[in-house]
């Protein structure tokens, strides 16, 4: 069944959203806000349907040719200006729906829409090497990746040649072992160049990254922002917010601290970091020593150690949890704390507003900034500053 639909907005994830004549919501990938399109229904539920874009009857002025794409590039057919506008609107709607009062949202401007990633994970399917396409979980071969930095693209032919040799030559037991690893990870930094390895095991691989003029050593499999330009702006924004309230909250408690980037770049008189991964904590100590920053780091799960973790009345808490947001009970614990300020960094607006609903019972939102950390894809990063009421 094909219907003509007006697209009212693009929801988080990128799909265009409209309504059918019977009132059901329709989601159309590749359709942009303000467009009139023809769409073929491919999945029908009681209250919504999913559809395939068949024809654009009236195009958005921000529509453009998608160019070279890989799976995940949901905004490839939209201008970068249009994409930024869509993502800002999604954040504003998420906060509005949660009834979270906030000042005007500030955008940390990013220049590069393509060739920005310093890390990619490519999967195997037979001798094909590329990205997994959802929901089929099939591998789409990638000869040249429009998302990664030029240095990675330059190295891909040789990496692909080596991986395919490992998959096709030698003893069967060895080939089967390589195939079971299922993926190849490629990373780049200015100081370390291009490094790659098979599977999840990045043993003995380290990267030297640079943020705020400081050098950070990172385990190969460890987390670091994949967009150097946007990552630098986000860390600088956290540092500036900390410094603006340093008189009231000079000490930093960095929760989910990873290898210590936010805390070390902020240069507080007292820094405490909590991270569940022992390897990340080991590297955080190395990075603090290199930066001559006095710090105490602990390998603990925040949600299981709230009673032991002290939050004093002169503490600025920085939280940068994974996409699932704060662990159960952590938002309530922070809401009850004596910290004058909390800086919450999030990569998912849904879990962000879930946690903010709890924390704004005792804190007010003093500032919101966002950065398009992952251009052409669905995701983005947000920073919220909370101050005690």
N, C-alpha and C positions, 0 to 999 in steps of 0.2 A: 504493500500500500504506500502510495506517494502523496505527500501533503505539502502545501505551500505554507511556510511558517515565517513569522517575524521573530528575529533573534533579539531578545531584550537585553541580554548580558552574557558574559562568559564567566562560568563558575570556576572555582578553584579546581585545577586539573586541566582546564583549557576548553572544555566543551561549550559550544554555544547553547543557550537555553531559551526556549520559547514555550508557547502553549498551543495545544490543539483545540479545535472547536469544542470538544467535549470537556475541556478544562484540564486534561492531563498535561503534565510537564513533559517536554520533549528535549532531549539532549542530542546535539549534532556536532561531532568533532569536525573541526575545520571551518565552522561557520562563525562569523564575528558579529559582535554587538552592532545593532543598527541595520543588519542586512535582512533582506527578504530572500528566502531560499526554498528550493524544493528538496525534500528529504524523504528517503525511503525507510520505513520502519523495519528494524531488524530484530528488535526485542520489545515485547509489549508486556507491561505489568499493569496492576490495577490503577496505580496513581501516576505512573510515568512510563515513558517509552524511550528507547534509544534508537537512533536513526543514522543512516548513511547519507552524506551530502551528495545530491544528484546534480543540482544546478544552482548557480547563484543568479537570482533574478534581479536583485538590486544590491550592488556591492558597496561595502564600506570604503571610504576614501583611504583607509589604512591597509586595505588588502594589497598584497604584492605577491609576485612570483616566489614560490618557496625556495627555489634553487636546490643545491645538494642537501639532502637530509639523511638523518639516521633515526632509528626508533627513539622516541622520547621528545623529539622536537615538535611539540604540540603547537607552538607559535611560529613555525617556519613560514606560514603564509600571511603573517601580519607584520606590519612595519615595527621596528624596534620602539618607536614612539608609541604606537598603538599597544604593544605588549606592556610597556611600562604603565600606561594608563589603565589597562585591564587589571594588572596586579595590584596597583594602588587602590582601585575600586574594590577589589576582593578583600583587601585588608580593612578598608574603611567599613565595608558591610559586615565583616566578621565582628569588629569591635562594636558596631551599632546594634547588631542583633543580640549581642551579649549585654547591651546597655552599660557599656563601660565608657564613662566620661573621659575625654582625653583632649589635649590641645591639637592643633593642626599637625598632621603627619608630615615629617620632613623626609625628602628623598635624598639619599646619598647617590649621586649620579655616577653611573658607570658608562664608559665610552664604548667598550667592545661588546658587540652582540655575538660574535663568532670567534673561534680560535682562541679561547680563553682558558680552557681547562688544563691543569698541570698533571692530571691523573685520569686514566681510563682503564676499565676492566673489560676485556673482550673474551667472549665465550667460544667454545669449539662445538661444531656439529659435523662429524666426519672430518674433512679437511677444511671446512669453512671456518673462518675466524671473523667474529664481528659482535654486534650487540644482539641481545635477546629482544624479540618483538613480542609484546603482550597483545592479547592474552594467549596467543598460540604457543608461546615459549619456543619459537623457532629462531635460529640464528640468521641474521641478515649480514651478509659479507660486507666488510668495510675496507675499501681500498684506500680512501682518503677520508679522514674524519673532520667534518666542519666545526666540531666543538673543541678539539684539542689544540694546544699551542703548536706553532709551526715546527718546533724542534721535535715534537713527538711524531708529527706526520712525516718528517724527513727520515725518522728512524724506523717507521712502520714496515717498509718493504723488507728490510733486513731481518727485523723481528719476525715477520710473517714467514719468511723463508726458513728461518731457524726452527720455528715452532712446527711448521709443516714437515720439515725433515724429521723432527723428533716423533711426529705422529705417524710417519709412513716408513721410516727406515729402521734397521736394527732388529733385535730380538723381539718377538711378540710380547713377552712379559714386560719388557721396557716400554714398548708402544702402548700397551694397555695401561700401564702405570701413569704414563703421561696423559692419556685420554681421560683417566679418572680425575685428574686435577681440574679438568673442565674449563679452565680459564687462564688467561695471561694478563697480568697487571703491568701497566707502564706508567712510570712517574718521571717528572722532570723538574729540576730547579736550576737556577743560574749557577749555583755553586757546585752542584753534584752532577749536572748533565742528565742524560736519559739513562734510567735503569729499569730493568724488567725482570719478571720472574713468573714461574708457573704456579698455579694454584693459590691457596691462601697463605702458604708458608713463605714468609719473607725473611727467613732466618739469615742473620748477618748482613741484611740490607739496611742501610740508613741513608737518610736524605738530610742535606743542610738547606734550610729555608731561611728567608730573610723577611722580617716584619718590623716596622718601626725602626729600621736601622739596626736591629738586633738579629743575631744568628741563632737559629733554633735547630737542634738536632732532633730528627723525627725517625722513629722506626719505620721501615718500609711499609708495613701493614697498618701503621698508625694513622690517626686522623689529623689532617691539616686542611685548611680551606682550599678548595680546588680551583678557586678563581683568585689569583694573586692580586689583581687590581681591586676587586671588590672586597677581598679579605683585608687588605691594608686599610681601606676606608672604614670598614666595620671596627677593626681594632682601634684605629685612631679615634673613632666616635666614642667607643667605650672608655678609652683613656681620658678624653676630654670631659665626658660626663663625670667620671670619678674625680678629676681635678677640680671641677666646678663645685663639688661638695666636699672637698677634702677637709675643710675646716671642721665640719660636723662629723665626718666619717673618714678618718685618715687610714684606718686599717682595712685590709681586703680579705674577705673569705671567698675564695674562688671555688664554687661547686661545679662538679663535672669539668675539672680544669684541664684535662688532657695533658699535653706536654708543657702547660703553664703559660701560654701566650698572653692571655688577657691580663693576668696578674703581673707578670714580669714586665710587660710593656707599660703598665701603669706606674711602676716604680714606687710602691707604697712603703712606709716605714716598717710595716708589719704585714707579711703575706702568708696566708695559710691556704693550701689547696687540697681538695678532696677529689679523688678519681678512683673508680673501681678497678681499673687495669693496673697491675703491678708494673708492667713494662713502661706504660706511659708515665707513671710516677718516677721510675728510675731516670727517664729522660728529662722529666721536669726538674729534678735535682741537678742534672748536668747543665741544663739551660740556665737555671738560676745562678749556678756557680760561674758560668761563662759571662753572664751579665752582671756579676758581682751584686746580686740581689739576695738579701737575707730572706730565707723562706723555709717553711715547714710544709711538707707534702705527705699525705696519707693515702694508702691504697685501701679504700673502704667504699662500700655502697652507701650513698647518702641516706636512702630510705631506711636502712637498717641501723644507722648510727646517729640518729637525730638527738638522742638523749646525751650522747657523749660530745657532740660537736657544739661548742659554745659560740654564741653570737652576742657580742658585747654591744654596749650602747654607742660605741664609736666605730662600728663596723659597716663598711659598704659591702654588701653581698653581691657577687656576680654569679649568675647561673646561666649555663649554656648546655641544657640537657639534649639528649637525642630527640629524634622526631616524635617519640611517644610522649614527650613532655616530662614534667616532674613525676617522680615515683609517688605511689600512694602515700598520702599523709604529709608529703613534703610541703605542699602549698599551704596547708593548715599550720604546719610548724613555722614556716616563714612568716605567715600572717600574725602569729603570736609573738614573734621575735622583737627584740629591742633595736634592731638595725634601723638607723635613720633613713638609709637608702638601699634600694635593691635595683640592680640592673639585670634585666632578663633578656637574653639573646635566644631567639627561637627560629627554627627552620620550618615550622608548621603552624599556620594561623589557628587551626582548630584546637590543638592542644594548648596553644598560647592563651586563647580566650577562656578555655576551660579553667586553667590555672589562675588567670587574672580575676575571674569571678570570685574566687576564694580570697585571693590576696588583697583585692580592693575593698574588702570589708574593713580593713584597718590601714590600708595605704591608698594614696591617690596617685593616678597616673600623671606624672609631671612632664613626660616627653615621650614621643614615639618617632622612631626613624626606621626606614626600611631601605634595603639595598637589593638590587636584582643580581643576586649572587650566581644564579643559574640561568642566564639568558637563553631564550628559545625553548626552554623546558618549563614545566608547570610550577616549579618551586621558586621561593625567594626567602630572604632572611629579614627578620624584624628585631629591633632593639627597643625595649620599653623601660623607661626610668620610673621607678616607684618611690614615693616619699611618704614617710609616716604622717598620718593625719593628725 
